[in-house]
Amino acid sequence: MPAKFDLPQSDAIVVGSGPNGLAAAIRLAQAGKSVIVLEAADVPGGGMRSAELTLPGFHHDVCSSVMAMGVCSPYLSTLPLEKYGLEWAFPRAALAHPMDNGTAGVLYKSVEETAATLGADGPSYRALMGDLVAHVQELLQEALAPFHFPRHPFLFARFGLRGMRPSTALARAYFKTDLAQAFFGGIAAHSMLPLETMTTSAVGLLLAIVAHAGGWPFARGGSQQLASALVKHLESLGGKVFTNHRVDSFDQLPPARAVLFDVTPRQLIKIMAEKLPPTYRAKLERYKYGVGAYKIDWALHQPIPWRVAECAQAGTVHLGGSLSEMNESESAPWRGEVSARPYVLLTQPSLFDPTRAPAGKHTAWGYCHVPNGFSGNVAEVIEKQVERFAPGFRDCIAARSIRGPAEFEQHNANLIGGDIGGGAANLGQLFFRPTASLYRVPYKGVYLCSASTPPGAGVHGMCGYFAAEAALKEFR
């Protein structure tokens, strides 16, 4: 039996200091509750950590890097994080999707400028996105929330009718050119699902809307800066974070009126054991995790030599070729396979944040999706895919750091089998995750606040915010 922690008395305990755990703690502290956060690692942040993974002076984001939801989060955007040193680095374009023929779709903040890169499908892109982007704040309030009757029903219906469709179907319905179809498919592939799966269009639409509204920025200096700002704000409200406090058993925790777990269902089962009712535990055991991530961080002698120059303007580059090719790539991990030409998400943060590398040098990373728990090596396949769109890329590499599913889970126990999304975002787990009780665990005063609850993956803190709101109702 692990020893009980010797901790100060508090109203609430939050286990885990990822974006959701810290958001939950801040919301509780704003309401006047005393809060402590327990983090297993020696630094807080969960997926928001940075380190010199390759060579001295090259600063890499270990997990989360591009904060697509960070600046637009209905909750995080209300916090005075700039006061605590957080600065955002905004690329000229959120993303680029190059094709083999030397063209590329580029997502700029302007819908019109973006549409111009899609040629004959420009008007169709305006028709798909324009009315949604015009109401981005209302839409985010609806989409980044647990299932509810929408306050803007007609707006959300327009989004929902498009978003519920498979992204392959929506792309082919709106666009005629291979470029525009692939451009939308590449955004939807962030869902980590086969592109013919229902609801993948919702991911593509939401991420594109966020890019038009606020961009897909990096935290200047690394993702750790966002974690540090959240911790400092929590401390200003009286909260405390204790690192090197791994919770293996609920009995380690001192009494508190509320305990919020920023963990996935598998860890909650282990921590609470027989305290969970059998029916609830059985539901958690059936919770489905998604595919894994396989990532390479590179230290570079020089910038990536893109064949399409506009790719150097983009914070994120989608390397996947056609819509059909990406659908095959994203379907393969669900069959236990890895595509020979995987869809690769790549960023080069140092182009927009010079603090990431020594003068004249650069950092970059790229990752693809692999079967959950995959133990093979696809580094060569990833670099070959980059070379396809940037001939001479390999000559730029000074050093590399490789992280597969096992290394991801070792770094952050929430990344089960390399799943960086907190569980599969399929239709069965999109609205009611991990169970219909959402944040409430059927044990007095216990809540779940991780990405395994609505609205799911992303550095937005909304899972933690809504879990804290559920706890505050019980306080009241």
C-alpha positions, 0 to 999 in steps of 0.5 A: 500500500503506497504511503499517504501523502503529507499535504496541506488541507484543501477543499479540492485536490486535482491529480495531474497538471496538464491543461485540463487539470490546471484549468480545473484548479484555476476555476476552483480557485477563482471560486474561492476554494483552496486547491492543490495539484499533484503531478507525477513528473518533476515539472508540471504541464503534462503534454505541455513540456519542452526540452533539449531533445537533440542537441544543446540549444535546440528546444523541442516540444515533447508532446503538444506544440501547435496551440490551435485551440489555445488562443480561442478557448472560451476559458483559457482566453479569459485568463491573464496569462500574458501577465505571467510571461506567455507570448504567442508566435503566429505564423503567416499561415496556419497550415499548408498542404503541398501536392506532388504537382507543385501546388499547395493549399494554404490556410491564412487567417483570411477566408478570401486569401485561403480560397485564392490558393484553392483555384477553381474551388475557392468559391466552394471553400467560401461557401463552406466556411464563410458563414461559420467563421462569421460566428466563431465565438458563438460556435466555439461556445457550443462545440467546446462544451458537453452535449446540450441544447444549443443556445444558437440552434440554427447556427449549430445545426448548420455546423452539425449537418456538415460536421456529422458527415465523413470528411471524404464525403464532405470534401467530395460534395463541396470540392471538385479538385484534388487540391481542395479535397486533400486540403480539407482532408488533411485538416480532418485527419487531425481526428486520428480516424479513417476519413470515411468515419462520421464526424471527422468533418466536424474536426476539420471544420472546427480546426479551420474555423479556429485558424481563421479566427485566431491562427494556430500559434506556438507558445514562444519559448516552447509549450512549457511556457503555457504550463508555467503561466497557468501554474503562476496564475493558479499560485496567484489565486492561492493554489499550489502545485506539488511535483513528484507526487505520483498517485497510484491509489486513492488512499494516498490522498488526504481528505478533500471535498472534491478530487478531480482526476486529469487521467484516462479511464484505465488509470482511474480504474487502477487508482480507485480499484474496488471503490468504483461500482462494478457497472461503472467500472465495466463501462470504463473497461470498454472505453476505446483508445485511439491509434498511437503517434510516432514522432521525430524531432529534428535539429536542422542545419538550415530551414527545410527546402520545400519544393512549394515556397509557401510551405515556409509561411505555415506553422503546420504542413500536412504531408499526405498527398491526395484525399484517397491516399490520406484515407488509406494512411489513416485507416491502416493503423486501425487495421494494425498496419502502417502506411508506406506513405503515411500522412505526416504532420510537420512543424518548424517552430524556429521559423517563427520563434527564433528562441527555439534554436541557435542562430542560423539553425532550426528545429522541426518535428513530424509525426504520423499515426500508427497502431496503438502500442506499436513497437516498430520503427517508421523513422525512415518512412516519415523522413522519406515522406518529408523528402517527397515534398522537400528534396534535400531534407535529409541533408539538413538534419544535424540530429534527431530524437525518436519517440514511439508510442511506448516512449509517449506513454512513459513520458505521460501516463495519459498517452495510453499506447501512444494515443494523444487524444485521450481516447478514440473520438468516434461517434460512440465516444464523441458526446458521452465520454467516457460514460453518460455521467461525463465528469461525475464519478459515482463516488462521493466528491470524485470527478474526471477532468481529462481529455477523456471527457467532453469536448475531448482532445486539444489544449483548450482546458474546457474539460477541466473547466466543466469538471470544475463547474460540476464540482462547484455545483456540489459545493454549493 
